[in-house]
Amino acid sequence: MKPVIPAVKAVIVKGDTFLVLKKKGQIGDVYELPGGKMHFGETHGECLFREVYEETGLEVQPFILYDTWENFQPDYQITGVFYLVEMPENGTIRLSEEHEAYQFLPLEKTSLAQVDLVFAERMARWDFDAIKNFMGAR
C-alpha cells in the first residue's frame, strides 16, 4: 500500500494580501504557501506552528481550518489542510535556507497565477471577498 502523508499550509493574511514563499531553485515566478508535512504525534496546529516558524521565523497560531487539498504522486499521496492565519503585528520574516524570496500577493483569484498549481486549483474555488471580510472583522 502506498503512503498517505498528512500536511498543513498557512494562508497568512495581512490586510488584503497573503504571504507566499519562493523555493530555492524554483524556475519561474511560482510561489508556495508556508507549511509542510506533519511529524508523527503532532497535531495540525503544532505542525503549522513549527513549519511556519521554520520557514519564515513567524510565530503564528492556527486561526481557522478553511479547506483541504490533495497531491497525488505515483508513489504517495499528500493530503493537507489550509488554515487561515493572521500575520503577527510585529512579525519579521526570516526565510529558511529552503526559500529564496517571499512576497505578499493580493488576496484575489488573479494572484493564483503565481501560486503552485497544487494549491491554486483548490484556492480558485474560494470566496476571497468573504475571507477579506472575515479576517478584517477580527
C-alpha positions, 0 to 999 in steps of 0.5 A: 500500500502506498503512503498517505502523508498528512500536511498543513499550509498557512494562508497568512493574511495581512490586510488584503494580501497573503504571504507566499514563499519562493523555493530555492531553485524554483524556475519561474515566478511560482510561489508556495504557501508556508507549511509542510508535512506533519511529524508523527504525534503532532497535531495540525496546529503544532505542525503549522506552528513549527513549519511556519516558524521554520520557514519564515521565523513567524510565530503564528497560531492556527486561526481557522481550518478553511479547506483541504487539498490533495497531491497525488504522486505515483508513489504517495499521496499528500493530503493537507489542510489550509488554515487561515492565519493572521500575520503577527503585528510585529512579525519579521520574516526570516526565510529558511535556507529552503526559500529564496524570496517571499512576497505578499500577493493580493488576496484575489483569484488573479494572484493564483497565477503565481501560486503552485498549481497544487494549491491554486486549483483548490484556492480558485474555488474560494470566496476571497471577498468573504475571507477579506471580510472575515479576517478584517472583522477580527 
